[in-house]
Amino acid sequence: MGKLVWIGGVLLLGGASVAAQVMDHKAMSHDASGASPAGAIPIEAGQSTYAAIGEVARIMLADPHTDWSHADIDALRNHLVDMDNVTLRAAVTTTRLPNGATFHVSGEGAVIGSIQRMTRSHFAQRDVGKPWTMSVRPTVAGADVTVVSATPADAAEISGLGFFGILTMGAHHQPHHLMMARGMMRH
């Protein structure tokens, strides 16, 4: 395969040129008239943080009881940045315990604060649907999260799910995001 090179809005491939359109977002139509001939339009917003904020904004706009003087979409966005930092940029090592595990979660720079905020809020919810005890101890590089069960048989499940699997458990995430955007809870 030849080398791809952009020159003045034209993509060159192995000496041949391929016409390339530069997208002008201002010139785009933002209504449904951009649908395909079959009437289908894409559903995915293109990026999960963008989609989550859009979903919450639409819920709030449709609710006549939304108190816009307290709304704080920026707090939701900051929380979603934390979620992204922890999910994609944190490192986790696991110490197995007879009845669970301790997850040593670490990062660098802004990721450290993201780890500390996420572990403090998400592991405090305790709605994982299991009778597990969870504790968080902040560290210089992030946090140590210990999850244990009164039933030693759960130790394999806790270790198997790992930090990230347990972080996603529970049904508090979406209501938490809406409450944050409504200004009803802090990040």
Secondary structure, DSSP 4 states (H G I P E B T S, - for coil): -PPEEEETTEEEETTEEEE-PPP-GGGS--SGGG--TTS------SSHHHHHHHHHHHHHHH-TT--TTT--HHHHHHHHHHHHHHHHH-EEEEEEETTEEEEEEE-STHHHHHHHHHHHHHHHH--SSS-EEEEEEEETTEEEEEEEESSTTHHHHHHHHHHHHHHT-SS-HHHHHHHHHTTSS--
